[in-house]
């Protein structure tokens, strides 16, 4: 009987502690991170789409300003990770954009890197 009560007390205590934890998707002071492919690009705005198998595509728009740090050459169809913060008005501001290297994009026409040889 005491074992059952001890187990029950442990379960209740774990549930109380879990309720006090912030949600994983809740924005932090550093912002949220979203990765995907650039589908629209303007000097002050970027649209990124994330495609996950068996799920609908997720698209997000971000505003770009002078404070936005961009690492790499930002272009259409580039794979990017965007750290952003959403204001009270619901607008997502890009804080940091990292352009990911993609082998398909670095060996195409106009690339300074030769395509990888097939063996």
KEKE-3310 file (N, C-alpha, C; in steps of 0.2 Angstrom, whole numbers, plus 5000, padded with zeros to 4 digits):
npx = (5004:5010:5019:5011:5006:5017:5022:5011:5012:5024:5021:5011:5019:5028:5019:5015:5027:5030:5020:5024:5035:5041:5033:5039:5038:5037:5041:5058:5069:5079:5073:5064:5068:5068:5068:5071:5067:5070:5057:5052:5059:5064:5070:5067:5060:5057:5052:5050:5049:5045:5046:5040:5039:5023:5017:5008:5015:5024:5024:5032:5033:5046:5052:5065:5078:5090:5096:5096:5106:5115:5122:5131:5127:5112:5098:5086:5078:5088:5094:5090:5092:5082:5083:5071:5061:5045:5034:5023:5013:5012:5021:5035:5051:5067:5081:5093:5100:5105:5113:5113:5125:5123:5125:5119:5117:5130:5137:5132:5128:5139:5145:5160:5165:5170:5160:5157:5166:5161:5162)
npy = (4994:5006:5008:5010:5023:5030:5030:5036:5049:5053:5053:5064:5074:5076:5079:5092:5099:5098:5106:5119:5122:5131:5131:5121:5127:5140:5157:5163:5174:5175:5173:5164:5150:5146:5135:5133:5134:5148:5157:5169:5185:5201:5217:5221:5211:5193:5177:5161:5143:5128:5111:5096:5079:5071:5081:5096:5110:5123:5140:5155:5173:5185:5201:5211:5221:5235:5230:5216:5202:5194:5179:5173:5171:5178:5172:5167:5151:5146:5137:5141:5146:5155:5166:5173:5186:5189:5203:5213:5216:5206:5204:5196:5198:5196:5192:5186:5178:5163:5157:5141:5129:5121:5106:5105:5118:5124:5119:5122:5131:5145:5144:5145:5134:5118:5104:5090:5075:5060:5043)
npz = (5000:5004:4994:4983:4987:4987:4974:4968:4974:4968:4954:4955:4959:4949:4938:4943:4943:4929:4924:4927:4919:4905:4888:4874:4862:4864:4862:4866:4875:4866:4854:4841:4830:4813:4800:4782:4765:4754:4747:4743:4740:4745:4747:4760:4766:4768:4763:4769:4767:4775:4772:4776:4776:4775:4781:4780:4770:4778:4779:4782:4785:4786:4792:4786:4792:4796:4807:4805:4805:4792:4786:4774:4756:4752:4743:4731:4733:4742:4756:4772:4789:4801:4814:4824:4831:4837:4836:4847:4838:4830:4819:4812:4815:4807:4815:4814:4800:4793:4779:4772:4766:4751:4742:4729:4725:4725:4715:4702:4686:4684:4696:4706:4710:4705:4699:4709:4706:4699:4704)
capx = (5000:5014:5022:5006:5005:5024:5022:5006:5015:5029:5017:5008:5024:5031:5015:5016:5034:5029:5015:5028:5040:5038:5032:5045:5037:5036:5047:5062:5072:5084:5069:5063:5072:5064:5073:5067:5069:5068:5053:5051:5065:5064:5075:5064:5056:5059:5047:5053:5044:5048:5043:5041:5035:5017:5014:5007:5020:5023:5027:5033:5036:5050:5054:5072:5080:5097:5099:5096:5113:5115:5128:5131:5123:5105:5096:5080:5079:5093:5091:5091:5089:5081:5081:5067:5057:5038:5032:5016:5008:5012:5026:5041:5057:5072:5087:5099:5099:5111:5112:5116:5128:5119:5129:5116:5118:5137:5140:5128:5132:5141:5148:5167:5168:5169:5156:5160:5167:5157:5167)
capy = (5000:5012:5008:5013:5030:5033:5030:5041:5055:5054:5055:5070:5079:5076:5083:5099:5102:5099:5112:5125:5123:5134:5126:5121:5132:5147:5161:5164:5180:5175:5172:5157:5148:5143:5133:5131:5137:5155:5157:5176:5189:5208:5220:5222:5205:5186:5171:5154:5138:5122:5105:5090:5073:5069:5086:5102:5115:5129:5146:5161:5179:5189:5207:5212:5228:5236:5226:5209:5200:5189:5176:5170:5175:5177:5171:5163:5144:5145:5134:5146:5146:5162:5167:5179:5188:5192:5209:5212:5217:5199:5204:5192:5202:5192:5194:5182:5173:5159:5153:5134:5127:5115:5104:5106:5125:5126:5116:5124:5135:5151:5142:5145:5127:5113:5099:5084:5070:5053:5037)
capz = (5000:5004:4988:4978:4988:4985:4967:4966:4976:4963:4948:4956:4960:4942:4934:4945:4940:4922:4922:4929:4914:4899:4883:4870:4856:4867:4861:4872:4874:4860:4848:4838:4824:4808:4794:4776:4758:4752:4741:4741:4743:4744:4752:4767:4768:4766:4765:4770:4767:4777:4769:4780:4773:4778:4784:4776:4770:4783:4777:4787:4782:4791:4789:4787:4793:4796:4813:4804:4803:4787:4785:4767:4750:4752:4736:4730:4734:4746:4762:4777:4796:4803:4821:4823:4836:4835:4840:4849:4833:4826:4814:4814:4813:4807:4819:4811:4794:4791:4773:4773:4760:4748:4736:4723:4723:4724:4709:4696:4682:4687:4702:4706:4712:4700:4701:4711:4701:4700:4703)
cpx = (5004:5018:5018:5006:5012:5024:5017:5008:5020:5026:5014:5013:5027:5026:5015:5022:5033:5025:5019:5033:5037:5038:5038:5044:5037:5042:5051:5065:5076:5079:5068:5067:5067:5068:5068:5071:5066:5064:5051:5056:5064:5069:5073:5060:5058:5054:5051:5048:5048:5043:5045:5036:5029:5014:5013:5013:5019:5027:5027:5036:5040:5052:5062:5074:5088:5100:5099:5104:5112:5121:5127:5127:5116:5102:5089:5082:5085:5090:5094:5088:5088:5079:5077:5063:5050:5036:5025:5011:5008:5017:5032:5047:5063:5078:5093:5097:5105:5109:5116:5119:5124:5123:5126:5117:5125:5140:5137:5132:5133:5144:5156:5170:5166:5164:5160:5161:5164:5162:5163)
cpy = (5006:5013:5012:5021:5033:5035:5036:5048:5057:5057:5062:5076:5081:5081:5091:5102:5103:5105:5119:5126:5126:5129:5127:5126:5139:5151:5163:5171:5181:5175:5165:5156:5144:5141:5131:5133:5143:5154:5164:5180:5196:5211:5221:5216:5198:5181:5165:5149:5132:5116:5099:5085:5072:5074:5092:5107:5120:5134:5152:5167:5183:5196:5208:5219:5229:5232:5218:5207:5194:5186:5172:5174:5173:5177:5167:5155:5142:5142:5139:5144:5153:5162:5174:5181:5191:5197:5208:5213:5211:5199:5201:5196:5197:5195:5192:5177:5170:5155:5147:5133:5121:5113:5105:5113:5127:5123:5117:5128:5142:5150:5143:5138:5122:5107:5093:5078:5063:5048:5031)
cpz = (5000:4998:4983:4980:4986:4978:4965:4968:4971:4957:4949:4956:4953:4938:4936:4943:4932:4920:4923:4923:4908:4893:4878:4864:4858:4865:4867:4870:4868:4853:4846:4832:4820:4802:4788:4770:4757:4746:4739:4744:4741:4749:4759:4770:4765:4768:4764:4771:4770:4775:4773:4777:4778:4782:4779:4776:4775:4780:4782:4783:4788:4788:4791:4787:4794:4802:4811:4801:4798:4786:4779:4762:4750:4745:4736:4730:4738:4753:4768:4784:4798:4810:4821:4830:4834:4839:4843:4844:4828:4820:4816:4811:4813:4810:4816:4806:4792:4784:4773:4766:4757:4742:4729:4720:4722:4718:4702:4692:4685:4693:4701:4708:4707:4703:4704:4706:4703:4699:4703)
residu = (UNK:UNK:UNK:UNK:UNK:UNK:UNK:UNK:UNK:UNK:UNK:UNK:UNK:UNK:UNK:UNK:UNK:UNK:UNK:UNK:UNK:UNK:UNK:UNK:UNK:UNK:UNK:UNK:UNK:UNK:UNK:UNK:UNK:UNK:UNK:UNK:UNK:UNK:UNK:UNK:UNK:UNK:UNK:UNK:UNK:UNK:UNK:UNK:UNK:UNK:UNK:UNK:UNK:UNK:UNK:UNK:UNK:UNK:UNK:UNK:UNK:UNK:UNK:UNK:UNK:UNK:UNK:UNK:UNK:UNK:UNK:UNK:UNK:UNK:UNK:UNK:UNK:UNK:UNK:UNK:UNK:UNK:UNK:UNK:UNK:UNK:UNK:UNK:UNK:UNK:UNK:UNK:UNK:UNK:UNK:UNK:UNK:UNK:UNK:UNK:UNK:UNK:UNK:UNK:UNK:UNK:UNK:UNK:UNK:UNK:UNK:UNK:UNK:UNK:UNK:UNK:UNK:UNK:UNK)
# end
